[in-house]
Amino acid sequence: MAEAEGGWTQAEVRELKPNRYMIIDGEPCKIMSITTSKPGKHGEAKARIEAIGVFDGQKRSVVHPVKHKVQVPMINKGTAQVVSIMGDEVQLMDMSTYEMFNVPIPEEFKGQIEAGNEIQYLEALGKRKITRV
């Protein structure tokens, strides 16, 4: 796999699998399903990929030849401690780097986050999201 700046690598469509990630329209997406068609008389097999945006929750689908190269985001998972809660945002401190950063509180975790607790987060393409409280 070729590594590029910006936190992503390249992979061929035929190497992708469900529950892995790829970049569609500049947004990291989790692959839900991949269906491939047989090659045509003068063409090559195509893959239809259904995916959901990691940060925006939007469904996206793309069709590419199976030998087409796509961008795959580098997903980092981390643990952080809740420092303070400010309305709809929470200030976190990464448990390994001690870096401080703010992230919005996802709808499903509202009212469950308390200062001093540890949470898990996901980071891709410079964006962060709380994944588990």
CORLINDA-V659293 format. One record per backbone hydrogen bond with DSSP energy under -1.0 kcal/mol. NH is the residue of the N-H (numbers start at 1). CO is the residue of the C=O. If there is no record, write none. Layout:
NH_CO, NH_CO
//
This chain:
4_8, 9_72, 10_2, 11_70, 13_68, 14_66, 15_12, 16_13, 19_31, 20_17, 22_29, 23_71, 24_27, 27_24, 29_22, 30_52, 31_20, 32_50, 33_50, 35_48, 37_46, 47_64, 48_35, 49_62, 50_33, 51_60, 52_30, 53_58, 54_28, 57_53, 60_51, 62_49, 64_47, 66_45, 68_65, 70_11, 72_9, 74_7, 76_123, 78_121, 80_119, 81_93, 82_117, 83_91, 84_91, 86_89, 89_86, 90_103, 91_84, 92_101, 93_81, 94_99, 95_79, 98_94, 101_92, 103_90, 105_88, 109_106, 110_107, 112_109, 116_82, 117_114, 119_80, 120_132, 121_78, 122_129, 123_76, 124_127, 127_124, 129_122, 131_120, 132_120
//
